[in-house]
């Protein structure tokens, strides 16, 4: 791949050969001499008081080195969630359960043995006595007067609430759509289960942790807080990660406990979860019940929206309280809605904790709004595309702050809609649908439309660039990939700026000892924030190089330009060039430096975005629903997504494809469900349905590019766009296929059983 990249050029990921050949080093591949193995004792009841933990039999089991409870390790509780909606300190989560368990799968003790099999066997010998307490699994009952309290000292199950906007949102409406939507709980299901390797660090007298995390520096802080030591005493390294999707932003209690075990024993320790453990213990996503009232004039002009959202936090709130706030922030979507009245209640239940999941609060907003828009269009007998077009925020209105408080940077929503309608052949699809309806074909065609805008690119990030005496370039970033292609992306960016082959660029990330700080990878921020930091650092090095080259070539710095593959040269003089290697060697001798220039071709910059960027797009899904069985078949999925300027179209395409697959999964397949006793009834891949490749159609994608003014690359996020646009498009398509039969809505996932039942209920309710 010795190419000189250009911004906007499709370039294959240079990470792929290593991963495809099985040469990537994952956490479970980190082998240290003398490594022990850990397994966790987990609660088998959803709610109860721990009266005793008997570890004697386990300690006598073959190969067992130690068994630790919370009391043995003396760890601090996990911190409560941070701003803008902090969760109560009275609901902080212990690393290992002490007095009470609050969900099935919560870690209570850790067994350490010479082999993993020995540790797993000994787990069954730990006798945990628990007095059962009443169980709460239904978020809609969490605030009832007789609801069981998870934290009696807190006095209620309310973790957070917040209003947004003003009353009277529906006062000017001629028609109001009223619905309750369930944005169901889903699991991340990464290919790689949760894992960690912890060991004493002889170099610092502290500890090392290898773990699949999205935010290694936040992991460093979490471990240090749990152990009560300085962050500098913890080095976190993230190996290759087998999928993140938001669920690996958090540092898990088991990972913190493992470092404590390494501290106690003075030896390396490893743990790797089973799939069922990951399904129960890794945070889940979504989990909202949304009461929606959307008001409009009789011509379809929107007048206001009133939302009441109940958000399930699971057993411990932490950052789960932020998700519904983001739902409210994006409640007006791409539309000019003059009034937004929003309120959320975030509650705790005896279920697996909730956290970020691809989109984190924003997909929930798009889903409710786009479903309501389709219901409004049907009520007014308008085409779904027309009612959307009528209410779009116009391009000339940007930048603007919505009534919900979101500061949109740029957008051309109608352009994306028109393009997706054209690409899908919308009018022909509607004609085909009419033919099937007229012939009473049992297999009906559904056409679902969704337009969306989302928030991306929070915070700040570090970027560095160094050119060595051989002309090789090393850049670093505080972002940390889980398969997005950061190595390729940053190398291409540097190649474009400096004119060096991509093979000459080394990208460093995912290690707190090699990168001083960073927020990590989440919220579709890597290119626009992390990339901008790298871009700025690289341009600073370029400016230094130009000054030095000007002196060496006896020219003005303004006349120096990049000569791809050769270094820097004088414009119009092809032979007057100097290589990056020669420049780097010259830069360390102060005698060669222009006045005021520091030695070395190196730079470090921080880039902080002044605000978030707002990518947008339009999706059309075409489905076939068998009205006799309820079975849905995805026929086509057509998208036009706009994520600002695109660095590498191949990487962008991959993100869109993956997002559509996850969106389809939520719309049609996936749901985590609990019975009344808090048992997860879909806690394995036998019962938790995920789509395979054969369930998904070929995608028809296109992108427009509306640059963001908020960063030097003009980039916006793209990692979550596919998941945000596809879910409501597919959901709307399923309902559209059977709407003529009287079906008004089908809860997600729109499984065959649910679709069939909705058809039967509609037929039973129809006048004779």
Secondary structure, 3 states (H helix, E strand, C coil): CCCCCCCCCCCCCCCHHHHHCCCCCEHHHCCCCCCEEEEEEECCCCCEEEEEEECHHHHCCCCEEEEEEHHHHCCCCCCCCCCCCCCCHHHCCCCCCCCEECCCCCEEEEEEECCHHHHHHHHCCCEEEEEECCCCCCHHHCCCCCCCCCCCCCCCCEEEEEEEECCCCCCCCCEEEEEEEEEEEEECCCCCCCEEEEEEECCCCEEEEECCCCCHHHHHHHHHHHHCCCHHHEEEECCECCCCCCCCCCCCHHHHHHHHHHHHHCCCEEEECCHHHHHHHCCEEEEEEEEEEEEECCCCCEEEEEEEEEEECCCCCCCHHHHHHHHHHCCCCCECCCCEEEEEEEECCCCCCECCCCCCCHHHHHHHHHHHHHHHHHHCCCCHHHHHHHHECCHHHCCEECCCCCEECCCCHHHHHHHHHHHHCHHHHHHHHHHHHHCCCCEEEEEEEEEEECCECCCEEEEEEEECCCCCEEEEECCCCCCCCHHHHHHHHHHHHHCCCHHHEEEECCECCCCCCCCCCCCCCHHHHHHHHHHHHHHHHHHHHHHHHHHHHCCCHHHEEEECCCEEEECCCCCCEECHHHHHHHHCCHHHCCCCCCCCEEEEEEEECCCCECCEEEEEEEEEEECCCCCEEEEEEEEEEECECCCCHHHHHHHHHHHHHHHHHHHHCCCCCECCCCCECCCCCCCCCCCCHHHCCCEEEEEECCCCCCCCCCECCCCCHHHHHHHHHHHHHHHHHHHHHCCCCCCCCCCHHHHHHHHHHHHHHCCC
